[in-house]
Amino acid sequence: MNVYIVADIEGIAGMVFYEHRHRDMTPLSYELLHRNRVLLTEEVNAAARGAFDAGAESVVVHDHHGQGYTILPELMDKRLELIHGRPEQYLTLGVHHPDLNESIDALILIGMHAKAGTTDGCTPHSLICVTDGEGKRHELSEATMSMAYAGTYGVPCVFIAGDRATVDDALGLVPSLERVETKSHYASQVARTKSPTLVRELIEAGVRRGVERRSEIQPFVIPGPCTIQIADRNPAARWPESPNTRKDFATALCDTLQNVPWYKPVEAIDDGWRYPDRITPSEMPNDRWNTPADEADRSDPN
């Protein structure tokens, strides 16, 4: 049995807002950044323990936050395997979650956050707007997007951990999901969080139940062909303006991700080998980077 974990960071217990920018990193920001990486890694380890206890033979985790350097490999459960690195290169392979395909038996979501426009969710961003083959529209978070991506291959998502708004959103699509609410948000950057130690215990037990119940939980499938637009922080600013229609959700998602303003082809990223902290102010998007081009100059870092 093969289990696939998708891990983001905003929805973990103990994290409430972004703690740094590359251009003004301070010792305190570094300390918070490292702490959050430890917290995420330990939630992933708890999920892995639960999956292995339920009989999994293979568990792989996709570090889905930023440039894929968030999970700390040296702290990983030794039975885990890690997929990490630049998402631009995944897209050159025609995939969004590498190796998430028909060979996987269950999907696990850890550290999930709310979609753009959610007033009581953790640092809400990302909105995946889908028109399916039946003309129905869907508005997805990164969490429910991963559920739909897995559903393209018949893989059920059996467990989700994240802030309350995110979990409720996922349950609206698959009510039988096992879940853990790590925290609840009064506003995007004000939260009431559970203890990370308790959350790890809850994740381990919940993942074990979810994997054991995998045959009872239906995949979330969006029927093709699909057309997809994506927004980031501003839910009204969606790209591309004229999206292509593709045969299924997974194919349409990869196509759209290569046609948004913040996408950089691999050959446009320095020499393709730089570390994430080698970034200059001129490369940083401004605070309005997700607004239409006629409303903001995205080349201006200020």
C-alpha positions in Angstrom: 0.0 0.0 0.0 1.3 3.4 -1.0 0.4 6.6 0.8 1.1 10.2 -0.5 1.4 13.2 1.8 1.1 16.8 0.5 2.5 19.2 3.1 2.1 23.0 3.2 3.0 25.1 6.2 0.5 27.8 6.9 -2.1 25.5 8.5 0.2 23.9 11.1 -0.5 24.3 14.8 1.5 27.3 16.2 1.9 29.3 13.1 -0.2 32.4 12.7 1.4 34.6 10.0 4.4 34.9 7.6 7.4 35.7 9.7 10.0 37.1 7.3 10.9 38.4 3.9 14.1 37.4 2.2 15.2 41.0 1.8 14.9 41.9 5.5 15.7 38.7 7.3 16.5 39.2 11.0 17.8 36.8 13.7 14.2 36.7 15.1 12.7 36.0 11.7 15.2 33.2 11.1 14.4 31.7 14.5 10.7 31.8 13.7 11.2 30.4 10.2 13.3 27.5 11.6 10.8 26.8 14.4 7.9 26.6 11.9 9.9 24.2 9.8 10.4 21.9 12.8 6.7 22.1 13.6 5.7 21.1 10.1 8.3 18.3 9.9 6.9 16.8 13.2 3.3 17.0 11.9 4.4 15.1 8.8 6.2 12.6 10.9 3.1 12.0 12.9 1.1 11.5 9.7 3.7 9.0 8.5 3.6 7.0 11.8 -0.2 6.8 11.4 0.1 5.6 7.8 2.7 3.0 8.6 0.7 1.8 11.6 -2.3 1.3 9.3 -0.2 -1.0 7.0 1.4 1.4 4.5 4.5 -0.1 2.9 5.6 3.2 1.3 4.9 6.8 2.4 6.2 9.8 0.4 5.7 13.4 1.2 5.7 16.3 -1.3 7.0 19.5 0.3 4.5 21.8 -1.4 5.4 25.1 0.3 7.4 27.7 -1.6 10.5 26.3 -3.3 10.2 22.9 -1.5 12.9 23.6 1.1 10.5 23.7 4.1 10.6 20.1 5.6 13.8 19.3 7.4 15.1 16.1 6.0 17.4 15.4 8.9 14.4 15.3 11.3 12.2 13.1 9.0 11.0 9.7 10.1 13.6 7.3 8.5 10.9 5.4 6.7 9.7 8.5 4.8 10.8 9.6 1.3 10.7 13.3 0.4 9.8 15.0 -2.9 11.1 18.6 -2.9 12.5 21.2 -5.2 11.4 23.9 -7.6 7.8 23.7 -8.8 8.7 25.1 -12.2 10.6 22.0 -12.9 7.6 19.8 -12.0 5.6 21.5 -14.6 8.2 20.8 -17.3 7.5 17.1 -16.5 3.8 17.8 -17.0 2.9 17.1 -13.3 2.0 19.2 -10.2 2.4 16.5 -7.6 5.1 14.1 -8.8 4.3 10.4 -8.5 0.7 11.1 -7.3 -1.0 8.8 -9.8 -2.8 5.5 -10.0 -0.1 3.7 -7.9 -1.2 5.6 -4.8 -3.8 4.2 -2.4 -4.5 7.2 -0.2 -3.8 11.0 0.0 -3.0 12.8 3.2 -3.0 16.6 3.6 -1.0 18.4 6.3 -0.6 22.1 7.1 -3.4 23.2 4.9 -4.6 26.9 4.7 -7.7 28.7 3.6 -8.4 29.9 0.1 -8.3 33.5 -1.0 -11.2 35.6 0.2 -11.8 33.5 3.4 -12.3 36.0 6.3 -11.7 33.5 9.1 -9.0 31.4 7.6 -5.2 31.3 8.0 -3.3 33.7 5.7 -5.8 33.1 2.9 -4.4 32.9 -0.6 -4.7 30.8 -3.7 -8.0 30.3 -5.5 -8.4 27.7 -8.2 -11.5 28.4 -10.3 -12.6 25.5 -12.4 -15.3 25.0 -15.0 -15.8 21.3 -15.5 -17.1 19.2 -18.4 -20.7 19.5 -17.1 -20.5 23.3 -16.9 -20.3 23.4 -13.2 -18.0 25.9 -11.4 -15.8 25.0 -8.5 -13.7 27.3 -6.3 -10.9 25.4 -4.7 -8.2 26.0 -2.1 -4.8 24.4 -2.4 -6.1 21.6 -0.2 -9.2 20.8 -2.3 -7.1 21.3 -5.4 -4.8 18.5 -4.3 -7.9 16.4 -3.6 -9.2 17.0 -7.1 -5.7 16.3 -8.6 -5.6 13.0 -6.8 -9.2 12.3 -7.9 -8.1 12.5 -11.5 -6.3 9.3 -10.8 -8.9 7.7 -8.7 -7.1 8.3 -5.4 -9.1 9.2 -2.3 -8.0 11.9 0.1 -8.6 10.2 3.5 -7.3 12.9 6.0 -6.7 16.6 6.3 -5.1 18.8 9.0 -5.3 22.6 8.9 -7.2 25.6 10.2 -10.9 25.2 10.9 -12.1 27.1 7.8 -9.9 24.9 5.5 -11.1 21.7 7.1 -14.8 22.8 6.9 -14.2 23.6 3.2 -12.8 20.1 2.5 -15.6 18.4 4.4 -18.1 20.1 2.3 -16.8 18.1 -0.7 -15.9 14.8 1.1 -17.9 14.6 4.4 -16.3 11.3 5.4 -12.8 12.6 5.6 -10.8 12.1 8.8 -9.6 15.5 10.0 -7.8 17.5 12.6 -8.5 21.2 13.2 -5.1 22.6 14.2 -6.5 26.1 15.1 -9.3 28.5 14.4 -8.7 32.0 13.1 -10.5 35.2 14.2 -8.9 36.9 11.3 -6.2 36.0 8.8 -3.3 36.6 11.2 -5.0 36.1 14.6 -5.6 32.6 15.7 -6.4 30.3 18.6 -4.1 27.3 18.2 -4.0 23.9 19.7 -0.8 22.6 21.3 1.5 21.2 18.6 2.2 18.2 20.8 -1.5 17.4 21.0 -2.0 18.0 17.3 0.7 15.4 16.5 -1.1 12.8 18.6 -4.4 13.6 16.9 -2.8 13.5 13.4 -1.2 10.2 14.0 -4.5 8.6 15.2 -6.6 10.3 12.5 -4.3 9.3 9.6 -4.3 5.7 10.9 -8.1 5.7 10.9 -8.2 7.4 7.5 -5.9 4.9 5.8 -7.7 2.0 7.4 -11.0 3.4 6.0 -9.6 4.3 2.5 -12.0 1.9 0.7 -15.0 3.8 2.3 -13.9 7.2 1.2 -14.7 8.3 -2.3 -12.2 10.3 -4.4 -13.1 13.9 -5.2 -13.4 13.9 -9.0 -14.0 16.9 -11.1 -15.2 15.6 -14.5 -13.3 16.8 -17.6 -12.7 18.5 -19.8 -11.7 21.4 -17.5 -10.9 25.1 -17.8 -9.0 26.6 -14.9 -8.1 30.2 -13.7 -6.0 30.9 -10.7 -6.0 33.9 -8.3 -3.6 34.5 -5.4 -4.4 36.9 -2.6 -7.0 38.9 -4.5 -9.8 36.5 -5.5 -11.1 38.9 -8.2 -7.8 38.9 -10.1 -7.7 35.7 -12.1 -5.3 34.3 -14.7 -4.9 33.5 -17.4 -7.5 35.8 -19.0 -8.2 33.2 -21.7 -7.5 29.7 -20.2 -7.2 26.6 -22.3 -9.6 23.7 -22.0 -7.9 20.4 -21.3 -9.0 16.8 -21.0 -9.0 16.5 -17.2 -8.4 18.5 -14.0 -4.7 17.5 -13.6 -3.8 18.4 -17.2 -5.7 21.7 -17.0 -4.0 22.7 -13.7 -0.5 22.2 -15.1 -1.4 24.2 -18.3 -2.8 27.1 -16.2 0.1 27.2 -13.8 2.4 27.8 -16.8 0.3 30.8 -17.9 0.1 33.0 -14.8 2.1 36.2 -14.3 4.3 34.7 -11.5 5.4 31.7 -13.4 9.0 31.6 -14.5 10.3 29.1 -17.0 13.2 27.1 -15.7 15.6 28.8 -18.1 14.6 32.2 -16.7 15.6 31.4 -13.1 19.3 32.4 -13.0 21.3 29.4 -14.0 18.6 27.1 -12.6 20.8 26.2 -9.6 20.5 29.0 -7.1 19.3 28.6 -3.5 16.1 30.3 -2.5 17.8 33.0 -0.4 19.8 34.3 -3.4 17.2 36.8 -4.3 17.5 40.6 -4.9 15.0 43.3 -4.3 14.5 43.7 -8.0 13.3 40.1 -8.2 10.7 40.5 -5.4 7.1 41.0 -6.3 5.5 44.1 -4.8 2.5 43.9 -2.4 0.1 44.1 -5.3 1.7 41.5 -7.5 -1.5 39.6 -8.0 -3.5 42.5 -9.3 -4.0 43.0 -13.1 -1.1 44.5 -15.0 -3.0 47.7 -15.7 -3.4 48.4 -12.0 0.2 47.7 -10.8 3.7 47.6 -12.1 4.9 44.1 -11.1 8.5 45.1 -11.8 8.5 47.6 -9.0 9.6 46.0 -5.7 8.4 48.9 -3.7 
